[in-house]
């Protein structure tokens, strides 16, 4: 009995057909042979960024520093990192690209959770793009003295970005745990060696 592909599978097949062959081969390799390594590198970048936000939170609420003085770890040595909208936007873009490029390697329940992280990061990326455009043009929304994102109109920036990073990171971790511990049906569909017992 022939099984018809689902609509999403047809879209993926059509998208795959439109990709340049070299890119397509690299993307397949990333999501098969190198998926585990790619996830490890991506997780390192995400955790390092998360650590900076946590260090900043400790500086503000644990050490009593002002928000302006609280720059995380790298920001103490390189203050421009904290004030550069390009740097913040660059990280949001890297995060978005990583979530998109590593997505094909996920199946089943882990794909659902990875998609949740991706959708939230799309919004987070939009917020950083909005901040970057304001910083570049000098025109801030709502007449604010500094670049301001949409949700920042109702929540302070430090708390907001801690929240954004948490709500992207949490489903990402769930996805990675489920990906490492697939059920039998998911294991049959996996093309990578990420399952805990596949080595």
GIRA-V351362 format. One record per pair of residues at least 12 apart in sequence whose ideal C-beta (glycine too) atoms are under 6 Angstrom apart, sorted by the first residue. I is the first residue (numbers start at 1). J is the second residue. D is the distance in whole Angstrom. If there is no record, write none. Layout:
<<I:J:D> <I:J:D>>
This chain:
<<31:104:4> <31:105:4> <32:191:5> <32:192:5> <35:105:4> <35:192:4> <35:194:6> <36:193:6> <36:194:5> <38:102:6> <42:98:5> <49:91:6> <50:165:6> <52:72:4> <53:162:5> <53:165:6> <55:72:5> <55:73:5> <56:70:5> <56:72:4> <67:158:6> <85:131:5> <85:132:5> <85:135:4> <88:128:6> <89:128:5> <89:132:4> <92:124:6> <92:125:5> <92:128:4> <95:121:6> <96:121:5> <96:125:5> <99:118:4> <99:121:5> <105:192:5> <106:179:6> <107:186:5> <107:189:4> <107:190:6> <108:186:4> <109:178:5> <110:175:5> <110:178:4> <110:179:4> <113:171:5> <113:174:4> <113:175:4> <114:175:4> <116:171:4> <117:168:5> <117:171:4> <117:172:4> <120:167:5> <120:168:5> <121:168:5> <124:164:5> <127:149:4> <130:149:5> <131:147:4> <131:149:6> <134:147:4> <135:147:5> <179:194:5> <180:196:5> <181:196:6> <182:195:5>>
